[in-house]
Amino acid sequence: MPNTNASEQISHYINELTGWRGKMLTRVRKAIQEAAPGLVEEWKWNTPVWSHKGNVVAAGAFQDHVKVNFFKGASLSDPRGLFNAGLEARASRAIDIHEGDSLDDAALKDLIVAAVALNSGVAQKSIGPKKKNP
């Protein structure tokens, strides 16, 4: 799509989807925006990408599922077990959502906040115990 910015491209992409996939991507986009309003929406690799000091998360619709990919997901704590795809990858982790699946919006937002913190160089609290100063 020439002469449109990334947010417009993402809106167009979502609006072109019929059925549950468009609704789920709208929900995922809203969760991303609410969890980290400072993220920059970009259009890369023909898919929506949100970034802050590097790529944070991407979301896309496939024939039978919606994928939410965290570029540094392997470094994130996932206490509520959202990651269910790409578990063998060195760096990334993904959430594949199929029609009828439930999505824990609060857990998704927690992962987004943690991913932004990781890109910002802020230690994630749940990764391990804090070292005490002598």
C-alpha positions as CSV (number, residue, x, y, z in Angstrom):
1,M,0.0,0.0,0.0
2,P,1.8,3.1,-1.2
3,N,1.7,6.4,0.7
4,T,0.3,5.2,4.0
5,N,1.9,5.0,7.3
6,A,2.4,1.8,9.3
7,S,-0.6,2.3,11.6
8,E,-2.8,2.8,8.6
9,Q,-1.3,-0.3,7.0
10,I,-2.0,-2.3,10.1
11,S,-5.6,-1.1,10.3
12,H,-6.1,-1.9,6.7
13,Y,-4.6,-5.4,7.2
14,I,-6.9,-6.1,10.2
15,N,-10.0,-4.7,8.4
16,E,-9.4,-6.9,5.4
17,L,-9.6,-10.0,7.6
18,T,-13.0,-11.6,7.9
19,G,-14.3,-13.5,10.9
20,W,-12.6,-14.3,14.1
21,R,-9.0,-13.6,13.0
22,G,-9.7,-9.9,12.5
23,K,-11.4,-9.7,15.8
24,M,-8.5,-11.4,17.5
25,L,-5.9,-9.2,15.9
26,T,-7.9,-6.1,17.0
27,R,-7.9,-7.5,20.5
28,V,-4.1,-8.3,20.4
29,R,-3.4,-4.8,19.0
30,K,-5.5,-3.2,21.8
31,A,-3.6,-5.2,24.5
32,I,-0.3,-4.2,23.0
33,Q,-1.3,-0.5,22.9
34,E,-2.7,-0.6,26.4
35,A,0.3,-2.4,27.9
36,A,2.9,-0.2,26.2
37,P,1.5,3.0,24.7
38,G,5.0,4.1,23.7
39,L,5.6,1.3,21.3
40,V,6.1,2.2,17.6
41,E,3.8,0.5,15.1
42,E,5.8,-0.6,12.1
43,W,5.0,-2.6,9.0
44,K,7.8,-5.2,8.3
45,W,7.8,-8.5,6.4
46,N,4.2,-7.8,5.4
47,T,3.1,-8.0,9.1
48,P,2.4,-5.6,12.0
49,V,5.4,-5.2,14.3
50,W,5.7,-3.1,17.4
51,S,9.1,-1.8,18.5
52,H,11.0,0.0,21.2
53,K,14.8,0.0,21.0
54,G,14.4,-2.9,18.6
55,N,11.6,-5.3,17.6
56,V,9.4,-6.3,20.5
57,V,6.4,-8.2,19.2
58,A,4.8,-9.0,15.8
59,A,1.3,-10.3,15.1
60,G,-0.1,-11.9,12.0
61,A,-3.1,-13.9,10.7
62,F,-2.6,-17.2,9.1
63,Q,-5.2,-19.5,7.5
64,D,-6.2,-21.2,10.7
65,H,-4.6,-19.2,13.5
66,V,-3.3,-15.8,14.7
67,K,0.4,-15.7,15.8
68,V,1.8,-13.3,18.3
69,N,5.6,-13.5,18.1
70,F,7.9,-12.1,20.8
71,F,11.3,-11.5,19.2
72,K,13.2,-12.1,22.5
73,G,10.6,-14.4,24.1
74,A,13.1,-17.0,25.1
75,S,14.5,-14.5,27.6
76,L,11.1,-13.7,29.1
77,S,9.4,-15.4,32.1
78,D,6.1,-16.9,31.1
79,P,4.5,-17.9,34.4
80,R,1.0,-18.3,32.9
81,G,2.2,-20.5,30.0
82,L,1.1,-18.4,27.1
83,F,3.9,-19.4,24.8
84,N,2.9,-22.5,22.8
85,A,4.8,-22.2,19.6
86,G,8.4,-21.7,18.5
87,L,9.6,-23.2,21.8
88,E,12.7,-24.6,20.1
89,A,13.9,-21.3,18.8
90,R,17.0,-19.7,20.3
91,A,15.5,-16.2,20.8
92,S,11.9,-15.9,19.9
93,R,8.7,-17.4,21.4
94,A,5.2,-17.3,20.0
95,I,1.6,-17.7,21.0
96,D,-0.6,-19.4,18.4
97,I,-4.3,-18.7,18.8
98,H,-6.8,-20.8,17.0
99,E,-10.5,-20.2,16.6
100,G,-12.3,-20.8,19.9
101,D,-9.1,-20.5,22.0
102,S,-9.2,-18.2,25.0
103,L,-6.6,-15.5,25.5
104,D,-5.5,-14.2,28.9
105,D,-5.3,-10.5,28.1
106,A,-3.7,-9.7,31.4
107,A,-1.0,-12.3,30.9
108,L,-0.4,-11.1,27.4
109,K,0.0,-7.5,28.7
110,D,2.5,-8.7,31.3
111,L,4.6,-10.4,28.6
112,I,4.5,-7.1,26.5
113,V,5.6,-5.0,29.5
114,A,8.4,-7.5,30.2
115,A,9.5,-7.5,26.5
116,V,9.7,-3.7,26.4
117,A,11.7,-3.7,29.7
118,L,14.1,-6.3,28.2
119,N,14.6,-4.1,25.1
120,S,15.1,-1.1,27.4
121,G,17.8,-2.9,29.4
122,V,15.6,-3.0,32.5
123,A,15.9,-6.3,34.5
124,Q,12.8,-8.3,34.7
125,K,11.8,-8.9,38.3
126,S,10.5,-12.4,37.9
127,I,13.6,-13.8,36.2
128,G,15.5,-14.5,39.4
129,P,16.3,-13.3,42.9
130,K,17.9,-9.9,43.4
131,K,21.5,-9.8,44.5
132,K,21.8,-8.2,47.9
133,N,24.4,-5.5,48.4
134,P,27.1,-6.4,50.9
